[in-house]
Protein backbone atom coordinates (compact mmCIF):
# COMPACT_ATOMS: atom_id res chain seq x y z
CA UNK A 1 0.00 0.00 0.00
CA UNK A 2 1.45 3.31 -1.06
CA UNK A 3 1.60 6.37 1.10
CA UNK A 4 -0.87 8.30 -1.06
CA UNK A 5 -3.48 5.55 -1.69
CA UNK A 6 -5.91 6.96 0.87
CA UNK A 7 -5.57 10.43 -0.63
CA UNK A 8 -6.08 9.07 -4.15
CA UNK A 9 -9.22 7.18 -3.05
CA UNK A 10 -10.65 10.30 -1.40
CA UNK A 11 -9.73 12.42 -4.42
CA UNK A 12 -11.49 10.07 -6.82
CA UNK A 13 -14.58 10.08 -4.59
CA UNK A 14 -14.57 13.88 -4.51
CA UNK A 15 -14.49 13.98 -8.31
CA UNK A 16 -17.29 11.42 -8.59
CA UNK A 17 -19.52 13.20 -6.05
CA UNK A 18 -18.92 16.53 -7.80
CA UNK A 19 -20.14 15.04 -11.09
CA UNK A 20 -23.13 13.57 -9.26
CA UNK A 21 -23.98 17.03 -7.86
CA UNK A 22 -23.63 18.55 -11.34
CA UNK A 23 -26.02 15.93 -12.75
CA UNK A 24 -28.55 16.56 -9.99
CA UNK A 25 -28.29 20.32 -10.59
CA UNK A 26 -29.02 19.74 -14.27
CA UNK A 27 -32.08 17.69 -13.34
CA UNK A 28 -33.41 20.43 -11.07
CA UNK A 29 -32.73 23.14 -13.66
CA UNK A 30 -34.63 21.20 -16.34
CA UNK A 31 -37.56 20.09 -14.17
CA UNK A 32 -39.96 22.13 -16.35
CA UNK A 33 -38.35 21.65 -19.78
CA UNK A 34 -40.98 20.20 -22.11
CA UNK A 35 -38.81 20.49 -25.23
CA UNK A 36 -35.42 18.97 -24.48
CA UNK A 37 -34.73 16.43 -27.23
CA UNK A 38 -36.09 15.42 -30.62
CA UNK A 39 -37.23 11.79 -30.87
CA UNK A 40 -37.10 9.55 -33.97
CA UNK A 41 -40.40 10.93 -35.30
CA UNK A 42 -39.10 14.51 -35.16
CA UNK A 43 -41.27 15.45 -32.15
CA UNK A 44 -40.05 17.19 -29.04
CA UNK A 45 -39.75 15.18 -25.83
CA UNK A 46 -39.47 16.51 -22.29
CA UNK A 47 -36.21 16.41 -20.38
CA UNK A 48 -35.42 12.95 -19.05
CA UNK A 49 -33.89 12.63 -15.57
CA UNK A 50 -30.21 11.64 -15.55
CA UNK A 51 -28.38 9.53 -12.96
CA UNK A 52 -24.71 8.78 -12.34
CA UNK A 53 -23.45 5.20 -12.04
CA UNK A 54 -20.45 4.58 -9.76
CA UNK A 55 -18.09 1.60 -9.80
CA UNK A 56 -14.95 0.81 -7.84
CA UNK A 57 -11.81 1.80 -9.64
CA UNK A 58 -10.18 -1.56 -10.09
CA UNK A 59 -9.39 -4.06 -12.76
CA UNK A 60 -5.77 -3.07 -13.31
CA UNK A 61 -3.04 -5.67 -13.34
CA UNK A 62 -1.60 -4.16 -10.17
CA UNK A 63 -4.86 -4.63 -8.25
CA UNK A 64 -5.15 -8.27 -9.34
CA UNK A 65 -1.50 -8.91 -8.45
CA UNK A 66 -1.90 -7.39 -4.99
CA UNK A 67 -5.12 -9.33 -4.42
CA UNK A 68 -3.44 -12.60 -5.47
CA UNK A 69 -0.48 -11.94 -3.19
CA UNK A 70 -2.81 -11.36 -0.23
CA UNK A 71 -2.03 -7.67 0.22
CA UNK A 72 -4.56 -5.88 2.39
CA UNK A 73 -5.85 -2.33 2.18
CA UNK A 74 -5.58 -1.87 -1.56
CA UNK A 75 -7.84 1.15 -1.92
CA UNK A 76 -8.44 2.06 -5.53
CA UNK A 77 -11.19 4.64 -5.16
CA UNK A 78 -14.30 5.10 -7.22
CA UNK A 79 -15.13 6.22 -10.75
CA UNK A 80 -18.22 7.26 -12.67
CA UNK A 81 -18.77 4.75 -15.45
CA UNK A 82 -21.75 6.38 -17.13
CA UNK A 83 -24.57 8.85 -16.85
CA UNK A 84 -27.83 7.06 -17.58
CA UNK A 85 -31.31 8.34 -18.31
CA UNK A 86 -34.19 7.33 -16.07
CA UNK A 87 -36.72 5.29 -18.08
CA UNK A 88 -39.62 6.22 -15.81
CA UNK A 89 -42.53 7.52 -17.92
CA UNK A 90 -43.18 11.23 -18.25
CA UNK A 91 -45.85 12.81 -16.07
CA UNK A 92 -49.11 13.99 -17.65
CA UNK A 93 -50.36 17.41 -16.48
CA UNK A 94 -53.66 18.92 -17.59
CA UNK A 95 -52.92 22.37 -19.06
CA UNK A 96 -54.89 23.00 -22.28
CA UNK A 97 -53.33 26.47 -22.74
CA UNK A 98 -49.77 25.13 -22.93
CA UNK A 99 -48.27 25.15 -26.45
CA UNK A 100 -47.18 21.49 -26.06
CA UNK A 101 -50.60 20.23 -24.95
CA UNK A 102 -52.05 17.29 -26.86
CA UNK A 103 -55.64 17.08 -28.19
CA UNK A 104 -57.01 16.22 -24.72
CA UNK A 105 -55.19 19.17 -23.11
CA UNK A 106 -52.47 17.15 -21.36
CA UNK A 107 -48.79 18.11 -21.40
CA UNK A 108 -45.96 15.62 -20.91
CA UNK A 109 -43.58 17.04 -18.31
CA UNK A 110 -40.16 15.69 -17.26
CA UNK A 111 -39.88 12.70 -14.92
CA UNK A 112 -37.93 14.81 -12.42
CA UNK A 113 -39.14 14.85 -8.81
CA UNK A 114 -37.66 17.90 -7.04
CA UNK A 115 -37.97 16.25 -3.61
CA UNK A 116 -36.06 13.21 -4.78
CA UNK A 117 -33.42 15.40 -6.39
CA UNK A 118 -32.92 17.45 -3.22
CA UNK A 119 -32.58 14.25 -1.19
CA UNK A 120 -29.96 12.99 -3.65
CA UNK A 121 -28.21 16.38 -3.50
CA UNK A 122 -28.04 16.22 0.30
CA UNK A 123 -26.63 12.68 0.09
CA UNK A 124 -23.99 13.74 -2.44
CA UNK A 125 -23.08 16.77 -0.34
CA UNK A 126 -22.66 14.66 2.79
CA UNK A 127 -20.53 12.14 0.90
CA UNK A 128 -18.39 14.98 -0.43
CA UNK A 129 -17.95 16.41 3.07
CA UNK A 130 -17.03 12.98 4.47
CA UNK A 131 -14.35 12.57 1.80
CA UNK A 132 -12.96 16.03 2.52
CA UNK A 133 -12.74 15.05 6.20
CA UNK A 134 -10.98 11.81 5.28
CA UNK A 135 -8.57 13.66 3.01
CA UNK A 136 -7.74 16.16 5.77
CA UNK A 137 -7.22 13.37 8.31
CA UNK A 138 -4.85 11.58 5.94
CA UNK A 139 -2.98 14.80 5.31
CA UNK A 140 -2.70 15.40 9.05
CA UNK A 141 -1.30 11.91 9.63
CA UNK A 142 1.26 12.36 6.87
CA UNK A 143 2.32 15.72 8.31
CA UNK A 144 2.76 14.18 11.77
CA UNK A 145 4.82 11.36 10.23
CA UNK A 146 7.11 13.95 8.65
CA UNK A 147 7.57 15.65 12.03
CA UNK A 148 8.90 12.41 13.55
CA UNK A 149 12.18 12.86 11.71
CA UNK A 150 12.90 16.27 13.27
N, C-alpha and C positions, 0 to 999 in steps of 0.2 A: 504494500500500500504506500503510495507516494505521499509526500508531505502536503500536497495541494489537492488531493482527491476530494476532501470534504468541501473545499472552496469551489472546486469545479462542479460538484453535484449541486450545491446551493446556487451557483451562477446559472446553471442550465435550468433549474427550477424557476429562478427569477425571470429568465427569458420566456419560458413557457407560460408562466402566469401572466406576464405582461401581454403576450399575444392573446391569451384567453380574455383578459380585460378589454383589449381592443375589439375583439369579436363581439363581446357582450355590448360594448358601447355602440357598435354598428347596428346591432339588433334593436337597441332602444331608439337610436336615431331614425331607423326606418320602420318603426312600429305602425306608421300610418301610410306607408308608401304603397299605393295600389297599382302603380305602373313601374315595376322594377326591371323586369326582363321580358323579352319577346319569346313566346313558345314556338313550336314547330309550325303552327297554323298562322303565325304572324300576328297573334293577339297578345296584348299585354297581360302579364301575370303580376300579382302582388309580390312583395318582398318575401322571401322564404328564410326563416330563422336559420342561423348558422351556429355550429358547435365545433369546438376543438377536440381532437382526439390525442391523448397522451399515451406514450409508450416508454418503457425504460430504455435508456440509451445503452444498448449492449449488442452483442453479436459480433464484436471484433475478435480477431484471433487472440489478442492479449487477454480478453475476458474469459474465453474458453480455456486458454492455457492456465490462467490463475485458478479457475474453477476446478480443472482437472488435477492441479497440484495441491488442492485443498487449502488455498489461501483464503483467509477470511477478510471481511470488510472491504470487498472490492466495490466501491460505490461508483457507479457510472453516471448517475444523474437521470434526467428525463428529457424527452424531446417531443415535439408536436409532429405527428406523422401526417395529419391531414386536417382540413377544415371541411366538415360535412354539412349538408343541408338537411334540416329536419323534414321528414316526409309526412308530418301531420297535416291533415287537410286544412285549407284556408277557412276562416270564419266567414259566415254569411251575416251581413248587417242590413237591415231594412232602411234604405235611404233613397227614395225615388228621385230626389233632386240631384243626386251625385252624377257626374258625367260618366262614370264607369258602371252605373246601375244596369242590370239586365232588364228583360221585359217585365219581370214581376216586381222590379224595384229593389232587388237585393244587390249588394256590392260585396265582392270578395275582398276581404282585408287580410293582412299578413297573419301568419300563425305565431306571432310574437306575443307572449304574455308578460307585461311589464313587471308583475310581481315575481314571476319566476326568474326573470332577468336580473332583478335587483338582488334576489337571494343568491344567484350564481355570482353576481358581482361582489357581494359581501364575502362569499366563500373564497373567491380568487384573491381578494384583498387580504384576507386573513392568512391565506397560504403564502402570499408574497411577504407579509410582515414576519411570519414564522421563519421563512428562509433568510430574510435580512438579519433576524436575531441569530440564527445559526451561523451565518457568515461572519457576523461580528464576534461571536463566541470563538469561532475557529481562529479568527485574526488575533484575538486577545491571547489565546493559548500559544500561538506561534510567536507573538511578541514576548511573552513570558519565557518561552524556551530560548529565545535569543538573549535574554537578560541573564540566563544562567551562566553563560560564558564570561561575564564581566568580572 
